[in-house]
Amino acid sequence: MAQDFRLLGLYNDMPTQSLQMICGLIVNTMLAAAPEILDLPPDQPLLESEMIENFVRQLQVVLLGAARWKERSRRES
């Protein structure tokens, strides 16, 4: 995923380690989403829609944060 972001021209100035961390956050969010969506009863389309919207918003927050992420040196931590 990090390589795909680079190929798309996204986060070009971001260190690879940070980009991999952000990709990990995306993957972890989707891994958390999958069982919740799969456990939904089939007759609950509104609940499914709300749940999907929530996960999309979570990913938006991750990506917006990634766009603003600035590396700090170890001394600043």
C-alpha positions in Angstrom: 0.0 0.0 0.0 2.8 2.4 0.8 4.3 1.8 -2.6 0.9 2.4 -4.2 0.7 5.7 -2.4 4.2 6.6 -3.7 3.2 5.6 -7.3 0.1 7.8 -7.0 2.3 10.8 -5.9 0.8 10.8 -2.4 2.9 11.6 0.7 6.0 12.0 -1.4 7.9 13.9 1.3 6.9 11.5 4.1 9.6 9.1 5.4 8.9 5.5 4.5 8.7 4.4 8.1 5.9 6.9 8.7 4.0 6.0 5.6 4.2 2.3 6.6 2.8 3.2 10.0 -0.1 5.1 8.4 -0.8 2.1 6.1 -0.8 -0.1 9.2 -3.5 2.1 10.7 -5.6 1.7 7.6 -5.2 -2.0 7.6 -6.0 -2.3 11.3 -9.1 -0.2 10.9 -10.3 -2.5 8.1 -9.5 -5.6 10.0 -11.6 -4.3 12.9 -14.4 -3.5 10.5 -14.6 -6.8 8.7 -16.0 -9.0 11.6 -18.4 -6.3 12.6 -19.8 -6.0 9.1 -19.9 -9.8 8.7 -21.8 -10.3 12.0 -24.6 -8.0 10.9 -28.0 -9.6 10.3 -28.9 -9.6 6.6 -32.1 -7.7 7.3 -30.5 -4.6 8.7 -29.5 -2.4 5.7 -29.7 0.8 7.6 -27.4 -0.5 10.4 -25.0 -1.7 7.7 -25.0 1.6 6.0 -24.4 3.5 9.3 -21.6 1.1 10.2 -19.9 1.5 6.8 -20.2 5.3 7.0 -18.5 5.2 10.4 -15.6 3.1 9.1 -15.2 5.5 6.1 -15.1 8.4 8.5 -12.4 6.7 10.5 -10.3 6.2 7.4 -10.8 9.8 6.5 -9.5 10.9 9.9 -6.4 8.7 9.4 -5.8 10.1 5.9 -6.4 13.7 7.0 -4.0 13.2 9.9 -1.4 11.6 7.6 -1.5 14.7 5.3 -0.7 16.9 8.3 1.9 14.5 9.9 5.3 16.0 10.6 8.2 13.9 11.8 9.8 15.1 15.0 13.4 14.3 15.9 13.9 12.0 18.9 15.1 15.0 21.0 11.8 16.8 20.5 9.8 13.8 21.8 
